[in-house]
Amino acid sequence: MIRYFVSYTFEGPVGSLGMANCELSLSESIQSMTDVHDIRDWIAREAGVRNVTVMGFSRFAEPGEDGTVPS
């Protein structure tokens, strides 16, 4: 699995702006805006929020065979 840090904004319950982030594991790498839209829709469903905008994402480094993460 490929792990990503994803930051996003959303509309709060009274129309306010919220900001949050999550860790997301995917079987394939993010390659297109369609993938980003799918992530947006998943966040909206899972978090129960509206008007999600993915602000950015970053792939986590994978640990090496010895369990350490390369710097």
N, CA, C and O atoms as a Tripos MOL2 file, in Angstrom:
@<TRIPOS>MOLECULE
protein
  284   283    71     0     0
PROTEIN
NO_CHARGES

@<TRIPOS>ATOM
      1 N           0.8400   -1.1850    0.0000 N.3       1 MET1
      2 CA          0.0000    0.0000    0.0000 C.3       1 MET1
      3 C           0.8860    1.2500    0.0000 C.2       1 MET1
      4 O           1.9740    1.2670    0.5760 O.2       1 MET1
      5 N           0.3940    2.2690   -0.6500 N.am      2 ILE2
      6 CA          1.0920    3.5550   -0.7180 C.3       2 ILE2
      7 C           0.3840    4.5010    0.2490 C.2       2 ILE2
      8 O          -0.8260    4.7050    0.1560 O.2       2 ILE2
      9 N           1.1500    5.0770    1.1780 N.am      3 ARG3
     10 CA          0.5550    5.9420    2.1980 C.3       3 ARG3
     11 C           0.7790    7.4160    1.8550 C.2       3 ARG3
     12 O           1.8620    7.8220    1.4350 O.2       3 ARG3
     13 N          -0.2830    8.1980    2.0480 N.am      4 TYR4
     14 CA         -0.2360    9.6350    1.7770 C.3       4 TYR4
     15 C          -0.7190   10.4230    2.9850 C.2       4 TYR4
     16 O          -1.6030    9.9800    3.7180 O.2       4 TYR4
     17 N          -0.1310   11.5930    3.1830 N.am      5 PHE5
     18 CA         -0.6530   12.6210    4.0780 C.3       5 PHE5
     19 C          -1.4840   13.5360    3.1900 C.2       5 PHE5
     20 O          -0.9850   14.0380    2.1830 O.2       5 PHE5
     21 N          -2.7470   13.7590    3.5500 N.am      6 VAL6
     22 CA         -3.6490   14.5860    2.7440 C.3       6 VAL6
     23 C          -4.1950   15.7100    3.6200 C.2       6 VAL6
     24 O          -4.7480   15.4500    4.6890 O.2       6 VAL6
     25 N          -4.0450   16.9520    3.1750 N.am      7 SER7
     26 CA         -4.6440   18.0870    3.8850 C.3       7 SER7
     27 C          -5.8260   18.5960    3.0680 C.2       7 SER7
     28 O          -5.8130   18.5710    1.8370 O.2       7 SER7
     29 N          -6.8600   19.0640    3.7950 N.am      8 TYR8
     30 CA         -8.0720   19.4970    3.1010 C.3       8 TYR8
     31 C          -8.8360   20.5320    3.9190 C.2       8 TYR8
     32 O          -8.6530   20.6550    5.1300 O.2       8 TYR8
     33 N          -9.6870   21.2640    3.2320 N.am      9 THR9
     34 CA        -10.6260   22.1740    3.8780 C.3       9 THR9
     35 C         -12.0280   21.6360    3.6380 C.2       9 THR9
     36 O         -12.2590   20.8240    2.7410 O.2       9 THR9
     37 N         -12.9620   22.1080    4.4630 N.am     10 PHE10
     38 CA        -14.3480   21.6720    4.3350 C.3      10 PHE10
     39 C         -15.2710   22.7300    4.9230 C.2      10 PHE10
     40 O         -14.8340   23.6190    5.6530 O.2      10 PHE10
     41 N         -16.5390   22.6210    4.5980 N.am     11 GLU11
     42 CA        -17.5400   23.5250    5.1500 C.3      11 GLU11
     43 C         -18.0500   22.9390    6.4520 C.2      11 GLU11
     44 O         -18.5140   21.8000    6.4950 O.2      11 GLU11
     45 N         -17.9590   23.7330    7.5230 N.am     12 GLY12
     46 CA        -18.4280   23.2980    8.8290 C.3      12 GLY12
     47 C         -19.9410   23.3680    8.9410 C.2      12 GLY12
     48 O         -20.6180   23.7830    8.0000 O.2      12 GLY12
     49 N         -20.4760   22.9630   10.0930 N.am     13 PRO13
     50 CA        -21.9270   22.8540   10.2620 C.3      13 PRO13
     51 C         -22.6890   24.1750   10.1380 C.2      13 PRO13
     52 O         -23.8630   24.1650    9.7690 O.2      13 PRO13
     53 N         -22.0670   25.2870   10.4290 N.am     14 VAL14
     54 CA        -22.7680   26.5760   10.3340 C.3      14 VAL14
     55 C         -22.1750   27.4410    9.2220 C.2      14 VAL14
     56 O         -22.2490   28.6690    9.2700 O.2      14 VAL14
     57 N         -21.5850   26.7830    8.2170 N.am     15 GLY15
     58 CA        -21.0180   27.5130    7.0910 C.3      15 GLY15
     59 C         -19.6030   27.9960    7.3090 C.2      15 GLY15
     60 O         -19.0390   28.6780    6.4540 O.2      15 GLY15
     61 N         -19.0200   27.6490    8.4470 N.am     16 SER16
     62 CA        -17.6440   28.0590    8.7150 C.3      16 SER16
     63 C         -16.6700   27.1780    7.9380 C.2      16 SER16
     64 O         -17.0390   26.1090    7.4510 O.2      16 SER16
     65 N         -15.4350   27.6330    7.8280 N.am     17 LEU17
     66 CA        -14.4030   26.8810    7.1200 C.3      17 LEU17
     67 C         -13.6120   26.0520    8.1170 C.2      17 LEU17
     68 O         -13.1380   26.5720    9.1280 O.2      17 LEU17
     69 N         -13.4710   24.7720    7.8350 N.am     18 GLY18
     70 CA        -12.6630   23.8960    8.6680 C.3      18 GLY18
     71 C         -11.4550   23.4130    7.8900 C.2      18 GLY18
     72 O         -11.4750   23.3580    6.6600 O.2      18 GLY18
     73 N         -10.4070   23.0640    8.6140 N.am     19 MET19
     74 CA         -9.2000   22.5090    7.9990 C.3      19 MET19
     75 C          -8.8360   21.2440    8.7580 C.2      19 MET19
     76 O          -8.9630   21.1820    9.9810 O.2      19 MET19
     77 N          -8.3820   20.2360    8.0210 N.am     20 ALA20
     78 CA         -8.0060   18.9780    8.6610 C.3      20 ALA20
     79 C          -7.0190   18.2400    7.7720 C.2      20 ALA20
     80 O          -6.6770   18.6920    6.6790 O.2      20 ALA20
     81 N          -6.5720   17.0980    8.2650 N.am     21 ASN21
     82 CA         -5.6850   16.2440    7.4790 C.3      21 ASN21
     83 C          -5.9280   14.7990    7.8610 C.2      21 ASN21
     84 O          -6.5460   14.5090    8.8850 O.2      21 ASN21
     85 N          -5.4390   13.9040    7.0360 N.am     22 CYS22
     86 CA         -5.5990   12.4820    7.3140 C.3      22 CYS22
     87 C          -4.4810   11.7050    6.6420 C.2      22 CYS22
     88 O          -3.7810   12.2140    5.7670 O.2      22 CYS22
     89 N          -4.3330   10.4710    7.0700 N.am     23 GLU23
     90 CA         -3.4400    9.5340    6.3900 C.3      23 GLU23
     91 C          -4.3140    8.6180    5.5550 C.2      23 GLU23
     92 O          -5.3290    8.1110    6.0300 O.2      23 GLU23
     93 N          -3.9190    8.4110    4.3200 N.am     24 LEU24
     94 CA         -4.6990    7.6140    3.3830 C.3      24 LEU24
     95 C          -3.7900    6.5680    2.7540 C.2      24 LEU24
     96 O          -2.6970    6.8900    2.2880 O.2      24 LEU24
     97 N          -4.2410    5.3160    2.7420 N.am     25 SER25
     98 CA         -3.4850    4.2350    2.1020 C.3      25 SER25
     99 C          -4.1890    3.8260    0.8230 C.2      25 SER25
    100 O          -5.3820    3.5230    0.8300 O.2      25 SER25
    101 N          -3.4440    3.8160   -0.2750 N.am     26 LEU26
    102 CA         -4.0010    3.4660   -1.5830 C.3      26 LEU26
    103 C          -3.2050    2.3250   -2.2010 C.2      26 LEU26
    104 O          -2.0170    2.1630   -1.9230 O.2      26 LEU26
    105 N          -3.8630    1.5420   -3.0330 N.am     27 SER27
    106 CA         -3.1740    0.4400   -3.7030 C.3      27 SER27
    107 C          -2.3510    0.9280   -4.8910 C.2      27 SER27
    108 O          -1.4180    0.2490   -5.3200 O.2      27 SER27
    109 N          -2.6920    2.1080   -5.4280 N.am     28 GLU28
    110 CA         -1.9580    2.6900   -6.5530 C.3      28 GLU28
    111 C          -1.6340    4.1430   -6.2430 C.2      28 GLU28
    112 O          -2.2860    4.7570   -5.3980 O.2      28 GLU28
    113 N          -0.6290    4.7010   -6.9210 N.am     29 SER29
    114 CA         -0.2440    6.0860   -6.6800 C.3      29 SER29
    115 C          -1.2760    7.0560   -7.2550 C.2      29 SER29
    116 O          -2.0110    6.7250   -8.1850 O.2      29 SER29
    117 N          -1.3130    8.2540   -6.6860 N.am     30 ILE30
    118 CA         -2.1750    9.3200   -7.1960 C.3      30 ILE30
    119 C          -1.5540    9.8080   -8.4980 C.2      30 ILE30
    120 O          -0.3910   10.2090   -8.5240 O.2      30 ILE30
    121 N          -2.3400    9.7730   -9.5930 N.am     31 GLN31
    122 CA         -1.7910   10.1120  -10.8980 C.3      31 GLN31
    123 C          -2.5940   11.1500  -11.6640 C.2      31 GLN31
    124 O          -2.1250   11.6420  -12.6910 O.2      31 GLN31
    125 N          -3.7930   11.5000  -11.2000 N.am     32 SER32
    126 CA         -4.6280   12.3950  -11.9980 C.3      32 SER32
    127 C          -5.5980   13.1630  -11.1110 C.2      32 SER32
    128 O          -5.7690   12.8560   -9.9310 O.2      32 SER32
    129 N          -6.2290   14.1730  -11.7100 N.am     33 MET33
    130 CA         -7.2620   14.9160  -10.9920 C.3      33 MET33
    131 C          -8.4480   14.0140  -10.6590 C.2      33 MET33
    132 O          -9.1310   14.2390   -9.6600 O.2      33 MET33
    133 N          -8.6980   13.0100  -11.4730 N.am     34 THR34
    134 CA         -9.7660   12.0560  -11.1540 C.3      34 THR34
    135 C          -9.4650   11.3680   -9.8270 C.2      34 THR34
    136 O         -10.3660   11.1680   -9.0130 O.2      34 THR34
    137 N          -8.2100   11.0090   -9.6070 N.am     35 ASP35
    138 CA         -7.8130   10.4090   -8.3330 C.3      35 ASP35
    139 C          -8.0450   11.3850   -7.1840 C.2      35 ASP35
    140 O          -8.5470   10.9950   -6.1300 O.2      35 ASP35
    141 N          -7.6820   12.6510   -7.3810 N.am     36 VAL36
    142 CA         -7.8770   13.6720   -6.3450 C.3      36 VAL36
    143 C          -9.3670   13.8530   -6.0610 C.2      36 VAL36
    144 O          -9.7580   13.9950   -4.9030 O.2      36 VAL36
    145 N         -10.1970   13.8500   -7.0920 N.am     37 HIS37
    146 CA        -11.6460   13.9760   -6.8960 C.3      37 HIS37
    147 C         -12.1960   12.7700   -6.1380 C.2      37 HIS37
    148 O         -13.0810   12.9200   -5.2950 O.2      37 HIS37
    149 N         -11.6820   11.5830   -6.4310 N.am     38 ASP38
    150 CA        -12.1060   10.3890   -5.6920 C.3      38 ASP38
    151 C         -11.7330   10.5030   -4.2180 C.2      38 ASP38
    152 O         -12.5140   10.1110   -3.3490 O.2      38 ASP38
    153 N         -10.5510   11.0320   -3.9300 N.am     39 ILE39
    154 CA        -10.1220   11.2480   -2.5470 C.3      39 ILE39
    155 C         -11.0260   12.2700   -1.8760 C.2      39 ILE39
    156 O         -11.4510   12.0730   -0.7370 O.2      39 ILE39
    157 N         -11.3220   13.3570   -2.5750 N.am     40 ARG40
    158 CA        -12.2310   14.3830   -2.0510 C.3      40 ARG40
    159 C         -13.5670   13.7600   -1.6600 C.2      40 ARG40
    160 O         -14.0780   14.0070   -0.5680 O.2      40 ARG40
    161 N         -14.1260   12.9560   -2.5520 N.am     41 ASP41
    162 CA        -15.4270   12.3370   -2.2930 C.3      41 ASP41
    163 C         -15.3550   11.3580   -1.1240 C.2      41 ASP41
    164 O         -16.2850   11.2750   -0.3220 O.2      41 ASP41
    165 N         -14.2570   10.6230   -1.0270 N.am     42 TRP42
    166 CA        -14.0740    9.6890    0.0840 C.3      42 TRP42
    167 C         -14.0160   10.4410    1.4170 C.2      42 TRP42
    168 O         -14.6490   10.0330    2.3910 O.2      42 TRP42
    169 N         -13.2540   11.5420    1.4580 N.am     43 ILE43
    170 CA        -13.1540   12.3400    2.6880 C.3      43 ILE43
    171 C         -14.5290   12.8580    3.0880 C.2      43 ILE43
    172 O         -14.9030   12.7810    4.2590 O.2      43 ILE43
    173 N         -15.2840   13.3850    2.1290 N.am     44 ALA44
    174 CA        -16.6180   13.9190    2.4310 C.3      44 ALA44
    175 C         -17.5000   12.8380    3.0520 C.2      44 ALA44
    176 O         -18.2000   13.0910    4.0330 O.2      44 ALA44
    177 N         -17.4670   11.6370    2.4830 N.am     45 ARG45
    178 CA        -18.2830   10.5310    3.0180 C.3      45 ARG45
    179 C         -17.8120   10.1060    4.4040 C.2      45 ARG45
    180 O         -18.6090   10.0060    5.3370 O.2      45 ARG45
    181 N         -16.5160    9.8580    4.5300 N.am     46 GLU46
    182 CA        -15.9730    9.3250    5.7820 C.3      46 GLU46
    183 C         -16.0440   10.3330    6.9310 C.2      46 GLU46
    184 O         -16.3210    9.9610    8.0710 O.2      46 GLU46
    185 N         -15.7940   11.6020    6.6290 N.am     47 ALA47
    186 CA        -15.7990   12.6320    7.6700 C.3      47 ALA47
    187 C         -17.1800   13.2460    7.8630 C.2      47 ALA47
    188 O         -17.4150   13.9510    8.8440 O.2      47 ALA47
    189 N         -18.0950   12.9830    6.9330 N.am     48 GLY48
    190 CA        -19.4430   13.5380    7.0410 C.3      48 GLY48
    191 C         -19.4700   15.0520    6.9010 C.2      48 GLY48
    192 O         -20.2280   15.7330    7.5920 O.2      48 GLY48
    193 N         -18.6380   15.5800    6.0010 N.am     49 VAL49
    194 CA        -18.5690   17.0310    5.7900 C.3      49 VAL49
    195 C         -18.8700   17.3550    4.3300 C.2      49 VAL49
    196 O         -18.9040   16.4690    3.4760 O.2      49 VAL49
    197 N         -19.0870   18.6490    4.0600 N.am     50 ARG50
    198 CA        -19.4390   19.0930    2.7060 C.3      50 ARG50
    199 C         -18.3500   19.9980    2.1470 C.2      50 ARG50
    200 O         -17.4930   20.5110    2.8660 O.2      50 ARG50
    201 N         -18.4240   20.1690    0.8340 N.am     51 ASN51
    202 CA        -17.5470   21.1060    0.1210 C.3      51 ASN51
    203 C         -16.0710   20.9160    0.4710 C.2      51 ASN51
    204 O         -15.3780   21.8630    0.8440 O.2      51 ASN51
    205 N         -15.6170   19.6950    0.3440 N.am     52 VAL52
    206 CA        -14.2150   19.3640    0.6220 C.3      52 VAL52
    207 C         -13.3370   19.8460   -0.5340 C.2      52 VAL52
    208 O         -13.6750   19.6650   -1.7040 O.2      52 VAL52
    209 N         -12.2180   20.4570   -0.1890 N.am     53 THR53
    210 CA        -11.1910   20.8140   -1.1610 C.3      53 THR53
    211 C          -9.8760   20.2130   -0.6880 C.2      53 THR53
    212 O          -9.3990   20.5290    0.4010 O.2      53 THR53
    213 N          -9.2920   19.3480   -1.5060 N.am     54 VAL54
    214 CA         -7.9790   18.7930   -1.1800 C.3      54 VAL54
    215 C          -6.9510   19.8930   -1.4340 C.2      54 VAL54
    216 O          -6.8070   20.3730   -2.5580 O.2      54 VAL54
    217 N          -6.2470   20.2810   -0.3870 N.am     55 MET55
    218 CA         -5.2610   21.3580   -0.4980 C.3      55 MET55
    219 C          -3.8920   20.8350   -0.9140 C.2      55 MET55
    220 O          -3.1170   21.5440   -1.5550 O.2      55 MET55
    221 N          -3.6040   19.6070   -0.5500 N.am     56 GLY56
    222 CA         -2.3180   19.0400   -0.9210 C.3      56 GLY56
    223 C          -2.1790   17.6240   -0.4030 C.2      56 GLY56
    224 O          -2.9320   17.1830    0.4640 O.2      56 GLY56
    225 N          -1.2030   16.9210   -0.9500 N.am     57 PHE57
    226 CA         -0.9110   15.5660   -0.4820 C.3      57 PHE57
    227 C           0.5710   15.3040   -0.6530 C.2      57 PHE57
    228 O           1.2380   15.8970   -1.5020 O.2      57 PHE57
    229 N           1.0680   14.4010    0.1770 N.am     58 SER58
    230 CA          2.4820   14.0540    0.1370 C.3      58 SER58
    231 C           2.6200   12.5770    0.4710 C.2      58 SER58
    232 O           2.0180   12.0840    1.4250 O.2      58 SER58
    233 N           3.4130   11.8830   -0.3200 N.am     59 ARG59
    234 CA          3.6180   10.4570   -0.0850 C.3      59 ARG59
    235 C           4.5860   10.2730    1.0760 C.2      59 ARG59
    236 O           5.6360   10.9140    1.1310 O.2      59 ARG59
    237 N           4.2220    9.3900    2.0050 N.am     60 PHE60
    238 CA          5.1180    9.0560    3.1080 C.3      60 PHE60
    239 C           6.2600    8.1860    2.5930 C.2      60 PHE60
    240 O           6.0700    7.3770    1.6850 O.2      60 PHE60
    241 N           7.4280    8.3540    3.1680 N.am     61 ALA61
    242 CA          8.5510    7.4700    2.8550 C.3      61 ALA61
    243 C           8.2410    6.0830    3.4020 C.2      61 ALA61
    244 O           7.6250    5.9470    4.4590 O.2      61 ALA61
    245 N           8.6650    5.0720    2.6880 N.am     62 GLU62
    246 CA          8.4690    3.6950    3.1350 C.3      62 GLU62
    247 C           9.6850    3.2520    3.9410 C.2      62 GLU62
    248 O          10.8200    3.5460    3.5640 O.2      62 GLU62
    249 N           9.4580    2.5480    5.0440 N.am     63 PRO63
    250 CA         10.5890    2.0620    5.8390 C.3      63 PRO63
    251 C          11.4470    1.0840    5.0400 C.2      63 PRO63
    252 O          10.9390    0.3390    4.2020 O.2      63 PRO63
    253 N          12.7320    1.0950    5.3040 N.am     64 GLY64
    254 CA         13.6330    0.1390    4.6730 C.3      64 GLY64
    255 C          13.5080   -1.2320    5.3260 C.2      64 GLY64
    256 O          12.6930   -1.4220    6.2290 O.2      64 GLY64
    257 N          14.3000   -2.1700    4.8790 N.am     65 GLU65
    258 CA         14.2510   -3.5240    5.4250 C.3      65 GLU65
    259 C          14.5670   -3.5640    6.9130 C.2      65 GLU65
    260 O          14.0850   -4.4430    7.6280 O.2      65 GLU65
    261 N          15.3840   -2.6060    7.3910 N.am     66 ASP66
    262 CA         15.7300   -2.5820    8.8130 C.3      66 ASP66
    263 C          14.7040   -1.8250    9.6500 C.2      66 ASP66
    264 O          14.8810   -1.6770   10.8600 O.2      66 ASP66
    265 N          13.6180   -1.3380    9.0090 N.am     67 GLY67
    266 CA         12.5530   -0.6460    9.7300 C.3      67 GLY67
    267 C          12.7510    0.8440    9.8690 C.2      67 GLY67
    268 O          11.8660    1.5330   10.3770 O.2      67 GLY67
    269 N          13.8980    1.3690    9.4270 N.am     68 THR68
    270 CA         14.1250    2.8050    9.5250 C.3      68 THR68
    271 C          13.6450    3.5030    8.2580 C.2      68 THR68
    272 O          13.6320    2.9180    7.1750 O.2      68 THR68
    273 N          13.2540    4.7560    8.4140 N.am     69 VAL69
    274 CA         12.7920    5.5590    7.2810 C.3      69 VAL69
    275 C          13.9650    6.3880    6.7800 C.2      69 VAL69
    276 O          14.6230    7.0600    7.5730 O.2      69 VAL69
    277 N          14.2410    6.3530    5.4690 N.am     70 PRO70
    278 CA         15.3500    7.1530    4.9450 C.3      70 PRO70
    279 C          15.1100    8.6450    5.1480 C.2      70 PRO70
    280 O          13.9750    9.1150    5.0580 O.2      70 PRO70
    281 N          16.1770    9.3840    5.4210 N.am     71 SER71
    282 CA         16.0190   10.8300    5.6280 C.3      71 SER71
    283 C          16.2080   11.5930    4.3470 C.2      71 SER71
    284 O          16.1110   12.8200    4.3390 O.2      71 SER71
@<TRIPOS>BOND
     1     1     2 1
     2     2     3 1
     3     3     4 2
     4     3     5 am
     5     5     6 1
     6     6     7 1
     7     7     8 2
     8     7     9 am
     9     9    10 1
    10    10    11 1
    11    11    12 2
    12    11    13 am
    13    13    14 1
    14    14    15 1
    15    15    16 2
    16    15    17 am
    17    17    18 1
    18    18    19 1
    19    19    20 2
    20    19    21 am
    21    21    22 1
    22    22    23 1
    23    23    24 2
    24    23    25 am
    25    25    26 1
    26    26    27 1
    27    27    28 2
    28    27    29 am
    29    29    30 1
    30    30    31 1
    31    31    32 2
    32    31    33 am
    33    33    34 1
    34    34    35 1
    35    35    36 2
    36    35    37 am
    37    37    38 1
    38    38    39 1
    39    39    40 2
    40    39    41 am
    41    41    42 1
    42    42    43 1
    43    43    44 2
    44    43    45 am
    45    45    46 1
    46    46    47 1
    47    47    48 2
    48    47    49 am
    49    49    50 1
    50    50    51 1
    51    51    52 2
    52    51    53 am
    53    53    54 1
    54    54    55 1
    55    55    56 2
    56    55    57 am
    57    57    58 1
    58    58    59 1
    59    59    60 2
    60    59    61 am
    61    61    62 1
    62    62    63 1
    63    63    64 2
    64    63    65 am
    65    65    66 1
    66    66    67 1
    67    67    68 2
    68    67    69 am
    69    69    70 1
    70    70    71 1
    71    71    72 2
    72    71    73 am
    73    73    74 1
    74    74    75 1
    75    75    76 2
    76    75    77 am
    77    77    78 1
    78    78    79 1
    79    79    80 2
    80    79    81 am
    81    81    82 1
    82    82    83 1
    83    83    84 2
    84    83    85 am
    85    85    86 1
    86    86    87 1
    87    87    88 2
    88    87    89 am
    89    89    90 1
    90    90    91 1
    91    91    92 2
    92    91    93 am
    93    93    94 1
    94    94    95 1
    95    95    96 2
    96    95    97 am
    97    97    98 1
    98    98    99 1
    99    99   100 2
   100    99   101 am
   101   101   102 1
   102   102   103 1
   103   103   104 2
   104   103   105 am
   105   105   106 1
   106   106   107 1
   107   107   108 2
   108   107   109 am
   109   109   110 1
   110   110   111 1
   111   111   112 2
   112   111   113 am
   113   113   114 1
   114   114   115 1
   115   115   116 2
   116   115   117 am
   117   117   118 1
   118   118   119 1
   119   119   120 2
   120   119   121 am
   121   121   122 1
   122   122   123 1
   123   123   124 2
   124   123   125 am
   125   125   126 1
   126   126   127 1
   127   127   128 2
   128   127   129 am
   129   129   130 1
   130   130   131 1
   131   131   132 2
   132   131   133 am
   133   133   134 1
   134   134   135 1
   135   135   136 2
   136   135   137 am
   137   137   138 1
   138   138   139 1
   139   139   140 2
   140   139   141 am
   141   141   142 1
   142   142   143 1
   143   143   144 2
   144   143   145 am
   145   145   146 1
   146   146   147 1
   147   147   148 2
   148   147   149 am
   149   149   150 1
   150   150   151 1
   151   151   152 2
   152   151   153 am
   153   153   154 1
   154   154   155 1
   155   155   156 2
   156   155   157 am
   157   157   158 1
   158   158   159 1
   159   159   160 2
   160   159   161 am
   161   161   162 1
   162   162   163 1
   163   163   164 2
   164   163   165 am
   165   165   166 1
   166   166   167 1
   167   167   168 2
   168   167   169 am
   169   169   170 1
   170   170   171 1
   171   171   172 2
   172   171   173 am
   173   173   174 1
   174   174   175 1
   175   175   176 2
   176   175   177 am
   177   177   178 1
   178   178   179 1
   179   179   180 2
   180   179   181 am
   181   181   182 1
   182   182   183 1
   183   183   184 2
   184   183   185 am
   185   185   186 1
   186   186   187 1
   187   187   188 2
   188   187   189 am
   189   189   190 1
   190   190   191 1
   191   191   192 2
   192   191   193 am
   193   193   194 1
   194   194   195 1
   195   195   196 2
   196   195   197 am
   197   197   198 1
   198   198   199 1
   199   199   200 2
   200   199   201 am
   201   201   202 1
   202   202   203 1
   203   203   204 2
   204   203   205 am
   205   205   206 1
   206   206   207 1
   207   207   208 2
   208   207   209 am
   209   209   210 1
   210   210   211 1
   211   211   212 2
   212   211   213 am
   213   213   214 1
   214   214   215 1
   215   215   216 2
   216   215   217 am
   217   217   218 1
   218   218   219 1
   219   219   220 2
   220   219   221 am
   221   221   222 1
   222   222   223 1
   223   223   224 2
   224   223   225 am
   225   225   226 1
   226   226   227 1
   227   227   228 2
   228   227   229 am
   229   229   230 1
   230   230   231 1
   231   231   232 2
   232   231   233 am
   233   233   234 1
   234   234   235 1
   235   235   236 2
   236   235   237 am
   237   237   238 1
   238   238   239 1
   239   239   240 2
   240   239   241 am
   241   241   242 1
   242   242   243 1
   243   243   244 2
   244   243   245 am
   245   245   246 1
   246   246   247 1
   247   247   248 2
   248   247   249 am
   249   249   250 1
   250   250   251 1
   251   251   252 2
   252   251   253 am
   253   253   254 1
   254   254   255 1
   255   255   256 2
   256   255   257 am
   257   257   258 1
   258   258   259 1
   259   259   260 2
   260   259   261 am
   261   261   262 1
   262   262   263 1
   263   263   264 2
   264   263   265 am
   265   265   266 1
   266   266   267 1
   267   267   268 2
   268   267   269 am
   269   269   270 1
   270   270   271 1
   271   271   272 2
   272   271   273 am
   273   273   274 1
   274   274   275 1
   275   275   276 2
   276   275   277 am
   277   277   278 1
   278   278   279 1
   279   279   280 2
   280   279   281 am
   281   281   282 1
   282   282   283 1
   283   283   284 2
@<TRIPOS>SUBSTRUCTURE
     1 MET1         2 RESIDUE 1 A MET
     2 ILE2         6 RESIDUE 1 A ILE
     3 ARG3        10 RESIDUE 1 A ARG
     4 TYR4        14 RESIDUE 1 A TYR
     5 PHE5        18 RESIDUE 1 A PHE
     6 VAL6        22 RESIDUE 1 A VAL
     7 SER7        26 RESIDUE 1 A SER
     8 TYR8        30 RESIDUE 1 A TYR
     9 THR9        34 RESIDUE 1 A THR
    10 PHE10       38 RESIDUE 1 A PHE
    11 GLU11       42 RESIDUE 1 A GLU
    12 GLY12       46 RESIDUE 1 A GLY
    13 PRO13       50 RESIDUE 1 A PRO
    14 VAL14       54 RESIDUE 1 A VAL
    15 GLY15       58 RESIDUE 1 A GLY
    16 SER16       62 RESIDUE 1 A SER
    17 LEU17       66 RESIDUE 1 A LEU
    18 GLY18       70 RESIDUE 1 A GLY
    19 MET19       74 RESIDUE 1 A MET
    20 ALA20       78 RESIDUE 1 A ALA
    21 ASN21       82 RESIDUE 1 A ASN
    22 CYS22       86 RESIDUE 1 A CYS
    23 GLU23       90 RESIDUE 1 A GLU
    24 LEU24       94 RESIDUE 1 A LEU
    25 SER25       98 RESIDUE 1 A SER
    26 LEU26      102 RESIDUE 1 A LEU
    27 SER27      106 RESIDUE 1 A SER
    28 GLU28      110 RESIDUE 1 A GLU
    29 SER29      114 RESIDUE 1 A SER
    30 ILE30      118 RESIDUE 1 A ILE
    31 GLN31      122 RESIDUE 1 A GLN
    32 SER32      126 RESIDUE 1 A SER
    33 MET33      130 RESIDUE 1 A MET
    34 THR34      134 RESIDUE 1 A THR
    35 ASP35      138 RESIDUE 1 A ASP
    36 VAL36      142 RESIDUE 1 A VAL
    37 HIS37      146 RESIDUE 1 A HIS
    38 ASP38      150 RESIDUE 1 A ASP
    39 ILE39      154 RESIDUE 1 A ILE
    40 ARG40      158 RESIDUE 1 A ARG
    41 ASP41      162 RESIDUE 1 A ASP
    42 TRP42      166 RESIDUE 1 A TRP
    43 ILE43      170 RESIDUE 1 A ILE
    44 ALA44      174 RESIDUE 1 A ALA
    45 ARG45      178 RESIDUE 1 A ARG
    46 GLU46      182 RESIDUE 1 A GLU
    47 ALA47      186 RESIDUE 1 A ALA
    48 GLY48      190 RESIDUE 1 A GLY
    49 VAL49      194 RESIDUE 1 A VAL
    50 ARG50      198 RESIDUE 1 A ARG
    51 ASN51      202 RESIDUE 1 A ASN
    52 VAL52      206 RESIDUE 1 A VAL
    53 THR53      210 RESIDUE 1 A THR
    54 VAL54      214 RESIDUE 1 A VAL
    55 MET55      218 RESIDUE 1 A MET
    56 GLY56      222 RESIDUE 1 A GLY
    57 PHE57      226 RESIDUE 1 A PHE
    58 SER58      230 RESIDUE 1 A SER
    59 ARG59      234 RESIDUE 1 A ARG
    60 PHE60      238 RESIDUE 1 A PHE
    61 ALA61      242 RESIDUE 1 A ALA
    62 GLU62      246 RESIDUE 1 A GLU
    63 PRO63      250 RESIDUE 1 A PRO
    64 GLY64      254 RESIDUE 1 A GLY
    65 GLU65      258 RESIDUE 1 A GLU
    66 ASP66      262 RESIDUE 1 A ASP
    67 GLY67      266 RESIDUE 1 A GLY
    68 THR68      270 RESIDUE 1 A THR
    69 VAL69      274 RESIDUE 1 A VAL
    70 PRO70      278 RESIDUE 1 A PRO
    71 SER71      282 RESIDUE 1 A SER
